[in-house]
Amino acid sequence: MSALSPLAWLRRLPRLFGERASGGGMPTFSTIAWLAAGMGFATLPFLGRVPWWLLTVVIGLGLWRLRLAWYGRPAPGKGTRHVISLGVLATLWATGNIGLGLDAAAPLFVAFLWIKLLELDAERDVLMASFLGFFLVTGVLLTGQSLVLTLQAFSAAVVLLAGNLWYHSPNLGGATMVDGSVASVAAKPPPAARRLEFPVRESAKVMGKTLMLLAQALPFALLLFLFTPRPVIQLSINSRNATAGISDHLDPGKFASNTKNEQIAFRVEFPNHDMPEIDDLYWRGLVLWQTDGNAWQRGPQAAPSYPGWVTRVLPDTTASGKLADPTATRAPAYAIQQDITQPASPNAWLYALDTPVAQIDETMLLPGLISEWRDGPPGTATYRATSNPLLRPADWSSLARRFALQLPRDIDPRIRALGQQFARAPSTIAQTIDRAIEWFTANKFVYSLEPGEMGSNATATFLFEKRTGFCAHYASAFCTVMRAAGVPARVVVGYRGGEINPQGGFLTVRQSHAHAWAEVWTGHRDTGWRRVDLTSVIPASDPATGQATTATAAQATSATARAAQRAKRPWYEQALFRIRTTYEYVESRWDRWAVGYNTDLQDALLSWLGLDDFGGWAHGVGLIVGGMIVVVSIVLTTWLTPLVRAHLALSREEHAYRRLLATCAKAGIPRNPSEGPRDHLQRVAAKFPSAAAALDAAANGWLTLRYAQAAGDRRKIRADLAAARRAVRSLAT
């Protein structure tokens, strides 16, 4: 085959960039509208992952294709589509929105899915566009399995499936040709004569068929969900859009932003109903060891993995760090279990009530009693933690001084001098800690969420100038001063308190409950790490005047105080709160039993059904038996549905007449197939003369209603039929 000359290529350009010749099964405007709506539903969850200009391009492509279909024009030519594809690809590359991973691949896939809309010209194109739309729906579920995302993905799948049903229903205007055969559709008027009318009745009919198909598939999907062995894989793909909340870098100046974030950090259920006082709940998350004098980070990066342990003695301090009952020596041997559901997060660490005493399944325990998933964040997960709030952490005792005394060389000399002041001899570690706490209370420090900028030397500015800050400032500054005094110290970040959900009775911990506190090494593993939370002794500031109040910061920001403030809000805010808690209750059940359905729950289900005796065959037996039950149920439903519909369609008078016929049949006088109502009842009256009057009245009423099409007195007709039935039944017995 000879190569085309340049002149021949130029002659082919109009054909290349012109409109595509239509083939069999060309979709109509309504089909394209269905598919575009389904693609739109599938694209919505990716709005935060695609650039704004791509959204403009996507909307333009959809409107352009709908306009072409409205005026009966075929799809654009191949050359036009290639130019658009290359342009989008080049722009994505130039703006850095292309690469590997979900965030990088989402813009590219969304763009080419909507470009595929320009190729809709035959049945194959419609099916391909639908399958790509379903693939994007799967991508939605990879971003997370929350209730909202799942409902959104389900809606997109329903609309895409309805679009396919519409396309393959030519009588509804789906296509001009399907499978190569001309559909029996009426000739369309010219474009100028059309009116934009939405076929509501036809759309409802197609949507009903779609939901019926899904209802038929739902039992089988449920069986596969319940009995298919649960794979140990990560279903959620982490991305920059996942809610991070607390990070492994603590900048006190930015930590306060969490107080305005009402997103859920995790939910907690206490299976033994032994939740401590809500204001005493400290949720341990991450321990920060390294500091530059102002900010803190996780480190040390080369620290060995250490199993850790906890002491068996009662803490001799309160939450603030002050001495409590020094005569108490041993903690009671009890543990509080928590079932914690943690939404998808890019963070690998878990949260547990302080102090955890048992390692969580599928996690590793790191220095600081930090629990982390072995294989990275698994998305939304439910796990069981065991804690004893009366115990202290005593982990990493041999390495505490090595890693918990690090300070930068250029630290402000005033901080070093202050630390040496607290450690003046003779002094024990406990006395050093107490002197530091007393110094903070004596120098009129106050708690405020808006302390202002601290500058580059933030810790020194906070300690010696502003003396106003929130929990992160106090935890960071206290640990820095303790290290300057030669006492090992570390910052713990997590959450404090929570919010009781009135619908489900579980505890919701939000990002706004984020908290930071200090832990100081007491010198021996028998006494462990001592928690020091200065917000328990530092007064809160009045938001209006900025002056210290009589309440401590812990009291002012406690869960009890928040509940009291919420009770004083206007009625509409309280109504919105009840709506929110109701939704969160439904979502919590979804996270616990659907997203959180793991191997343990599946094994419990198999044991409850008695299938665990089959060993490795239990899953297969469950699928087979369940499948047989579903098939039999579908067959019975298909057979009984027409009978039930026919029965429900009968009027009250028809039901009364049928009961009369049944009574006559029991009396030995059934109605013959060729026998009319009057002849039959006269034959019954011949056998039971005393019931003749009642039977005659019943026959007259029924014939008037049934054959004369007269309204009559329906109540009287029902009464006559019932009287005749009672008369026959009494005489027959």
TAUR-V804288 format. One record per residue. N is the residue number from 1. OMEGA is omega in degrees with one decimal (none if undefined). NEAR is the number of other C-alpha atoms within 12 Angstrom. Layout:
BEGIN
((N OMEGA NEAR) (N OMEGA NEAR))
END
This chain:
BEGIN
((1 -175.7 3) (2 179.1 5) (3 179.6 8) (4 177.7 11) (5 177.4 10) (6 179.5 10) (7 178.4 10) (8 177.4 13) (9 178.1 13) (10 179.1 13) (11 -178.9 13) (12 -177.2 17) (13 178.8 17) (14 179.3 17) (15 -178.6 18) (16 -177.0 20) (17 179.0 21) (18 -178.6 18) (19 -178.4 25) (20 177.8 25) (21 -176.7 20) (22 177.6 25) (23 179.8 24) (24 177.8 24) (25 -179.2 31) (26 -178.1 39) (27 178.9 49) (28 -178.4 43) (29 -176.9 40) (30 178.1 38) (31 179.6 47) (32 177.6 50) (33 177.0 36) (34 -178.0 39) (35 179.2 47) (36 177.9 40) (37 177.7 31) (38 176.6 39) (39 178.3 46) (40 177.5 36) (41 -178.7 31) (42 -178.0 41) (43 -174.7 41) (44 -178.4 27) (45 -177.9 34) (46 -177.4 38) (47 179.3 23) (48 -176.8 21) (49 179.2 30) (50 179.8 31) (51 -175.3 26) (52 -177.3 17) (53 178.6 19) (54 175.8 34) (55 177.3 25) (56 178.6 17) (57 -178.9 26) (58 179.0 36) (59 178.8 24) (60 178.7 21) (61 179.5 34) (62 179.6 33) (63 179.2 23) (64 -178.3 26) (65 177.3 37) (66 179.3 30) (67 177.6 24) (68 -179.7 28) (69 -179.1 31) (70 179.3 29) (71 173.9 22) (72 -179.2 27) (73 179.8 27) (74 -178.9 32) (75 178.1 39) (76 -179.7 33) (77 -177.4 26) (78 -179.5 26) (79 178.3 22) (80 179.9 24) (81 178.7 29) (82 178.8 20) (83 179.0 17) (84 -178.6 27) (85 179.8 28) (86 178.3 18) (87 178.5 20) (88 -179.7 32) (89 -180.0 26) (90 -179.7 16) (91 176.3 21) (92 179.2 28) (93 -178.3 17) (94 -178.7 12) (95 177.9 18) (96 -178.8 18) (97 178.6 28) (98 -178.2 26) (99 -179.2 18) (100 -179.0 14) (101 -175.8 20) (102 -177.7 31) (103 -178.2 31) (104 -176.3 24) (105 -176.4 25) (106 179.9 37) (107 -178.8 40) (108 -177.4 36) (109 178.3 37) (110 -179.0 46) (111 -176.4 43) (112 173.4 33) (113 -179.3 38) (114 172.5 44) (115 176.5 40) (116 178.5 37) (117 179.2 46) (118 -177.9 43) (119 -175.7 39) (120 -179.6 47) (121 -179.0 40) (122 -177.3 34) (123 180.0 32) (124 -180.0 23) (125 179.5 30) (126 -180.0 40) (127 180.0 29) (128 178.2 23) (129 178.6 37) (130 -179.6 39) (131 176.4 26) (132 175.5 31) (133 176.6 43) (134 177.5 32) (135 177.0 26) (136 175.3 40) (137 175.8 40) (138 176.4 28) (139 176.2 34) (140 -178.4 40) (141 174.6 34) (142 177.7 32) (143 -179.6 39) (144 -179.7 39) (145 177.5 36) (146 -177.5 35) (147 -178.9 27) (148 -179.8 23) (149 179.4 28) (150 177.1 28) (151 178.7 22) (152 177.1 30) (153 177.8 36) (154 179.2 27) (155 178.2 30) (156 179.4 38) (157 179.3 38) (158 -178.1 35) (159 178.0 39) (160 178.2 42) (161 177.7 36) (162 176.4 38) (163 176.7 41) (164 177.4 40) (165 178.0 37) (166 -178.7 37) (167 -178.0 42) (168 174.0 31) (169 -174.9 30) (170 -179.7 28) (171 176.3 21) (172 179.6 30) (173 -176.9 33) (174 -177.0 38) (175 176.5 41) (176 177.1 35) (177 176.9 27) (178 -179.8 30) (179 175.9 19) (180 -179.9 15) (181 -179.0 17) (182 179.2 17) (183 -179.8 24) (184 178.0 17) (185 179.1 18) (186 178.3 13) (187 -177.6 11) (188 175.7 18) (189 177.1 12) (190 -176.2 12) (191 -176.6 17) (192 -176.6 11) (193 -177.4 10) (194 170.9 13) (195 -179.3 13) (196 -179.7 13) (197 179.6 12) (198 -177.8 16) (199 -173.7 20) (200 -175.9 12) (201 -179.9 12) (202 179.3 22) (203 178.0 27) (204 179.0 18) (205 178.7 18) (206 179.3 32) (207 176.5 26) (208 177.5 20) (209 179.1 23) (210 178.9 25) (211 177.0 23) (212 176.9 17) (213 179.7 18) (214 178.0 22) (215 177.9 17) (216 -178.8 20) (217 -174.7 18) (218 179.5 17) (219 179.4 23) (220 176.0 27) (221 178.5 18) (222 177.0 20) (223 179.1 26) (224 179.8 22) (225 -174.5 26) (226 -168.4 32) (227 176.1 35) (228 179.4 27) (229 -176.2 25) (230 178.9 21) (231 177.0 13) (232 179.6 14) (233 178.3 17) (234 -177.5 24) (235 -177.6 25) (236 176.6 28) (237 -178.9 28) (238 179.9 28) (239 -178.7 27) (240 -178.9 19) (241 178.4 21) (242 -178.6 27) (243 -177.5 28) (244 -176.7 28) (245 179.3 41) (246 179.2 45) (247 179.9 29) (248 176.9 31) (249 -177.4 31) (250 170.2 40) (251 -175.2 36) (252 -178.7 41) (253 -178.0 33) (254 -174.2 27) (255 -176.7 37) (256 179.6 30) (257 179.0 23) (258 -176.0 33) (259 179.2 27) (260 -177.7 17) (261 -178.1 20) (262 177.3 22) (263 -176.1 26) (264 174.1 35) (265 174.5 38) (266 176.5 46) (267 -175.5 42) (268 170.5 44) (269 178.4 36) (270 -174.2 29) (271 -179.8 19) (272 177.5 14) (273 -178.3 16) (274 -179.9 18) (275 175.9 28) (276 176.0 24) (277 -171.6 19) (278 -179.2 29) (279 -179.9 27) (280 -176.1 26) (281 173.3 36) (282 -177.5 39) (283 -175.4 44) (284 179.5 38) (285 -171.6 41) (286 176.6 42) (287 -178.5 43) (288 -173.0 43) (289 -172.0 42) (290 -179.7 34) (291 172.0 37) (292 -177.4 28) (293 179.6 38) (294 179.0 39) (295 179.7 32) (296 174.9 41) (297 -167.4 27) (298 178.6 33) (299 -14.6 25) (300 -173.0 26) (301 -177.1 15) (302 -178.3 11) (303 179.6 19) (304 174.1 18) (305 -171.7 20) (306 -176.3 22) (307 178.8 23) (308 173.7 31) (309 177.8 29) (310 -177.9 35) (311 176.1 31) (312 179.8 26) (313 175.3 29) (314 173.3 31) (315 -178.7 38) (316 180.0 30) (317 171.9 31) (318 -179.5 24) (319 -178.8 30) (320 -178.4 34) (321 -179.5 33) (322 -176.9 28) (323 177.7 24) (324 -177.2 15) (325 -176.8 14) (326 -179.2 15) (327 179.3 13) (328 -174.9 16) (329 -175.4 18) (330 178.7 20) (331 175.9 20) (332 -177.4 17) (333 175.7 16) (334 -177.7 19) (335 178.9 26) (336 178.6 32) (337 178.4 30) (338 170.9 35) (339 -172.0 32) (340 174.8 34) (341 -175.6 41) (342 179.0 40) (343 -180.0 45) (344 -177.4 40) (345 175.5 34) (346 180.0 30) (347 -176.6 32) (348 -175.6 33) (349 -178.9 40) (350 179.0 49) (351 178.6 49) (352 177.9 46) (353 179.8 44) (354 11.0 42) (355 178.5 43) (356 -177.6 40) (357 179.8 35) (358 179.8 29) (359 -179.8 29) (360 -179.3 30) (361 176.3 19) (362 177.2 23) (363 172.4 26) (364 -177.2 26) (365 -176.5 31) (366 179.4 33) (367 -173.9 37) (368 -175.4 49) (369 176.3 41) (370 176.5 42) (371 179.5 40) (372 174.8 30) (373 -178.7 27) (374 -174.5 20) (375 179.8 16) (376 -177.6 25) (377 -177.8 32) (378 -172.3 37) (379 177.6 37) (380 -174.7 45) (381 175.2 41) (382 -178.9 39) (383 179.9 38) (384 177.0 33) (385 178.7 34) (386 -174.0 28) (387 171.7 36) (388 -177.0 35) (389 -178.8 38) (390 -178.5 36) (391 177.2 37) (392 169.3 42) (393 176.2 43) (394 -176.2 37) (395 167.9 37) (396 -174.3 33) (397 -176.3 31) (398 -178.0 20) (399 -175.2 26) (400 -176.4 33) (401 -178.5 24) (402 -173.6 21) (403 -175.0 31) (404 175.8 41) (405 -176.2 28) (406 175.0 31) (407 176.6 34) (408 -178.4 20) (409 -176.2 13) (410 179.7 14) (411 -178.2 25) (412 -178.0 26) (413 177.6 20) (414 178.6 22) (415 177.9 35) (416 -179.6 27) (417 179.0 21) (418 177.8 29) (419 178.2 32) (420 176.8 25) (421 -179.9 24) (422 -175.2 33) (423 -177.7 27) (424 -176.4 20) (425 -11.0 12) (426 -175.1 11) (427 170.4 18) (428 178.8 19) (429 179.7 29) (430 179.1 31) (431 177.4 24) (432 179.5 35) (433 -178.4 45) (434 178.1 29) (435 -179.5 29) (436 179.3 40) (437 179.6 37) (438 178.7 23) (439 179.2 25) (440 -179.0 34) (441 -177.6 25) (442 -175.9 15) (443 169.7 19) (444 170.9 25) (445 177.6 37) (446 -178.8 41) (447 177.9 42) (448 177.2 38) (449 179.9 31) (450 -178.1 27) (451 -177.7 31) (452 -178.8 21) (453 179.9 20) (454 179.7 25) (455 -176.4 16) (456 177.6 17) (457 -167.0 24) (458 -176.0 34) (459 178.8 41) (460 177.6 31) (461 178.9 25) (462 -174.4 38) (463 -168.4 34) (464 -178.0 23) (465 -173.9 21) (466 -179.5 25) (467 177.3 32) (468 -179.8 41) (469 179.1 41) (470 -167.3 45) (471 -178.4 50) (472 177.0 47) (473 -176.8 49) (474 179.8 49) (475 -179.4 45) (476 -177.5 50) (477 -178.0 49) (478 179.6 50) (479 178.7 49) (480 179.1 49) (481 179.7 47) (482 177.3 46) (483 176.5 45) (484 177.7 35) (485 179.8 35) (486 179.5 35) (487 178.1 39) (488 -178.5 41) (489 179.0 48) (490 179.6 47) (491 176.1 50) (492 176.6 50) (493 -179.5 47) (494 -178.1 43) (495 177.5 43) (496 177.6 43) (497 -177.1 39) (498 -177.2 42) (499 -180.0 40) (500 175.0 30) (501 -175.7 28) (502 -179.1 19) (503 -175.3 22) (504 179.5 23) (505 179.4 22) (506 -177.5 33) (507 175.6 38) (508 177.0 41) (509 -176.2 41) (510 176.5 35) (511 179.1 34) (512 176.4 32) (513 -179.1 41) (514 -174.9 43) (515 176.3 46) (516 177.9 46) (517 -177.2 45) (518 170.5 45) (519 -175.4 45) (520 -178.7 48) (521 -174.9 43) (522 174.5 36) (523 -177.5 26) (524 -177.4 25) (525 176.8 25) (526 177.5 25) (527 169.2 31) (528 179.8 36) (529 -177.4 45) (530 179.2 47) (531 175.5 46) (532 177.5 44) (533 -175.2 42) (534 178.6 45) (535 177.5 42) (536 -179.7 34) (537 -180.0 34) (538 179.6 37) (539 174.6 34) (540 179.4 36) (541 175.6 32) (542 -178.4 20) (543 -176.9 16) (544 -174.1 11) (545 -176.3 10) (546 -179.7 19) (547 179.7 18) (548 177.9 25) (549 179.0 23) (550 -179.4 17) (551 175.1 22) (552 179.6 28) (553 179.2 34) (554 178.4 38) (555 -177.0 28) (556 -177.5 31) (557 -176.7 33) (558 177.5 32) (559 178.7 31) (560 179.0 22) (561 178.7 22) (562 179.3 23) (563 178.8 23) (564 177.7 16) (565 -179.9 16) (566 179.8 20) (567 -179.5 17) (568 -177.8 13) (569 179.5 15) (570 -174.7 12) (571 -177.3 12) (572 176.0 13) (573 176.4 15) (574 176.6 18) (575 177.0 15) (576 177.9 15) (577 178.6 23) (578 177.6 21) (579 -179.7 17) (580 -179.1 22) (581 176.5 25) (582 177.4 21) (583 -179.3 20) (584 175.1 34) (585 178.1 27) (586 -179.8 22) (587 178.9 33) (588 177.1 39) (589 178.1 24) (590 -179.3 26) (591 -174.7 33) (592 -170.5 32) (593 178.0 25) (594 179.7 25) (595 -177.9 35) (596 179.1 33) (597 -174.4 30) (598 -177.5 29) (599 -179.4 24) (600 178.9 20) (601 178.5 23) (602 177.5 29) (603 177.6 26) (604 177.7 18) (605 179.0 21) (606 178.2 28) (607 179.8 18) (608 178.4 14) (609 -179.4 20) (610 -177.9 16) (611 -178.2 25) (612 177.1 21) (613 -179.6 16) (614 177.2 15) (615 -178.4 15) (616 179.7 16) (617 -174.1 17) (618 -178.5 28) (619 179.6 31) (620 178.4 22) (621 178.0 24) (622 178.9 36) (623 -177.6 27) (624 -178.8 20) (625 178.6 19) (626 178.0 27) (627 177.6 24) (628 178.8 17) (629 -179.5 18) (630 -179.1 24) (631 178.9 20) (632 179.7 16) (633 179.4 18) (634 179.5 20) (635 179.2 14) (636 178.9 15) (637 178.9 17) (638 -178.7 15) (639 -175.5 13) (640 -175.7 15) (641 178.2 15) (642 179.7 13) (643 179.6 14) (644 179.1 14) (645 179.1 13) (646 179.3 13) (647 -179.9 15) (648 -179.0 13) (649 -179.7 13) (650 176.8 15) (651 180.0 17) (652 178.3 22) (653 178.7 30) (654 176.0 25) (655 180.0 21) (656 179.5 29) (657 179.8 34) (658 176.4 24) (659 177.0 23) (660 178.3 38) (661 179.8 33) (662 178.4 20) (663 177.8 30) (664 179.1 36) (665 177.4 21) (666 178.4 20) (667 177.5 24) (668 179.8 20) (669 179.1 26) (670 178.5 23) (671 177.9 26) (672 -178.0 17) (673 -176.7 9) (674 -173.7 10) (675 178.2 14) (676 -178.5 19) (677 -177.1 31) (678 -179.9 25) (679 -178.7 22) (680 -177.9 27) (681 174.6 40) (682 177.5 28) (683 175.8 25) (684 -179.9 38) (685 178.1 30) (686 179.6 18) (687 179.7 20) (688 -175.1 27) (689 -177.8 20) (690 179.2 18) (691 -174.2 30) (692 -177.7 26) (693 180.0 23) (694 179.7 29) (695 179.2 40) (696 177.7 31) (697 178.8 28) (698 179.3 40) (699 179.5 36) (700 -179.5 29) (701 -178.8 35) (702 179.7 40) (703 178.0 26) (704 -178.1 22) (705 -170.7 25) (706 -171.2 22) (707 -179.8 16) (708 -178.9 12) (709 177.7 11) (710 -177.9 15) (711 -179.7 17) (712 176.6 19) (713 -173.6 16) (714 179.3 22) (715 179.2 18) (716 179.6 22) (717 178.3 33) (718 179.0 30) (719 178.9 24) (720 178.9 29) (721 179.4 38) (722 179.4 32) (723 177.9 28) (724 179.7 40) (725 179.5 38) (726 -179.6 26) (727 -179.6 29) (728 -177.7 37) (729 180.0 25) (730 -179.8 17) (731 -178.2 22) (732 -179.5 22) (733 none 13))
END
